């Protein structure tokens, strides 16, 4: 074997080895790139998934918040309406009772006045008795009406006419009949003089 053939064989082996090393390096580099690109894409997908999940949670939270706000708003409106109705009945009773108190006070002043004749004092005494009787009858009627399932009621008497306002969305015929019977019995009133309405 001569030196030329040895050198040629070594060169061929060297070139083949170099090609294998290069191929191995390229293969390793390509795999590493694919792995890293896969990791990146998975991270991107995960990030997108997270973004969607957060957005979804935000949307759900916003929906829940808007539902809560809507419910709170409607509850506040209902509560305000109920408060106004309660105020109506409470203030109406207060106004009515104040009027009766002022009337009694006026008649009492007549009784206490030495310049007023006996006949006028007799009339004043009768009026005080009538007012007290009306107030007692009203109180009894309102309490009896409430036992019939009515939440609140206020009664006004104007001579023979009696107005009854009840707190109810609607009035059934049976309820109206029960109220009329109570008023007629306790206040000795005619059915045609009893006027019932709801608020």
Phi, psi and omega in degrees: 000128182264171186293326181296316181292324177297313181298321180293317180296319180296320180295317180298313179299318180298316180295316180297315180299318180297321179294319179295317179297317179296316179297317178297318179297314179298318180298314179298316181297317181296317179296317179299319179295317180296318179298313181294322180292325176296318179298316180298314183294323177295318178297318178298317178297316179299317180297319178296316177301317178298316181299318180294318181297316178297315178300318180297315178299318179298318179296316179297315179299317179297319178298316180297315179301316181293323177295317179297316180298316179298314180296317179297319180296313180294323178296319179295321178297313179298318180296320179296317178297317178297319179298318180296319179295315178299318179298320180300309183294318180294314182290327178294316177298318180297314179299316179297313181294324177296319178299314179297320179297318179294322178295315179297319179298319179297315179294325179293324177296324176296318180295327182278349183274122182287342180277351182272136182288166183295324181297316178294324179293325178295316177298316180299319179296317179297319180294319178299317178297317179298315180297316179297320178295318178298315180299317179296317179296317179300314181299316179297313181298314180299318179293319178294321179296322179296331178289348180269013178095005177277129184291318180207156182203148174223138184240135176240135179244127177229094186059243181271342182279132181236122178256131180239118177247123182246150177272102181196147178293320176209161182245124175279156180300322179298318180296317179300316180296320179296317179296315179300317180297319180297311182297314182299318182288311188281334183245007178051051185248154175278143183303321183292344179266000181260120182245117186247133176219163180244156179219000000 
